[in-house]
Amino acid sequence: MKKFEVNGKIKNGKMEKNFKKEVFSLNQNTAMEKVMNLFGSKNKVKRRHIEINEVKEVK
């Protein structure tokens, strides 16, 4: 498993909040899916309100 850092924004009405999340995953696509799942389950944010700007591997 590799460690990825995912950067982006969450849009909630008129407010936007930046986030930086580190997750363990096999590749970049599953890292993005994992972040969307985390925000959806914990913060009740819809996928269309999550904007991912960058996914990079952390060594």
C-alpha positions in Angstrom: 0.0 0.0 0.0 1.1 3.5 -0.8 0.4 6.7 1.1 -1.3 9.5 -0.9 -2.1 13.1 -0.1 -5.3 14.4 -1.5 -6.0 18.2 -1.7 -9.2 19.9 -2.6 -12.3 21.9 -1.6 -15.6 21.1 -0.1 -18.5 23.4 -1.1 -21.3 23.8 1.4 -23.8 26.4 0.2 -21.9 29.7 -0.1 -19.0 28.5 2.0 -15.9 26.7 0.6 -13.4 24.9 2.8 -10.0 23.6 1.7 -8.9 20.2 2.9 -5.7 18.1 2.9 -6.2 14.4 3.6 -3.6 11.5 3.7 -4.8 8.0 3.0 -3.3 4.6 2.3 -4.4 3.1 -1.0 -3.2 1.1 -4.0 -3.4 3.9 -6.6 -4.6 7.4 -7.1 -8.1 6.5 -8.2 -8.8 4.5 -5.1 -7.3 7.2 -3.0 -9.8 9.7 -4.5 -12.7 7.3 -3.9 -11.6 6.7 -0.3 -11.6 10.5 0.4 -15.0 10.9 -1.1 -16.3 8.0 1.0 -14.8 9.5 4.1 -16.4 12.9 3.7 -19.7 11.4 2.6 -20.0 9.2 5.6 -18.6 11.5 8.3 -19.7 15.0 7.1 -22.7 14.0 5.0 -21.3 15.8 1.9 -22.4 14.8 -1.6 -19.8 13.8 -4.1 -20.8 16.7 -6.4 -19.8 19.2 -3.6 -16.2 17.7 -3.3 -13.7 19.1 -5.7 -10.3 17.3 -5.8 -7.5 19.5 -7.1 -4.4 17.3 -6.5 -3.5 13.7 -5.7 0.2 12.9 -5.0 2.1 10.1 -3.5 3.9 10.7 -0.3 7.2 8.9 0.3 
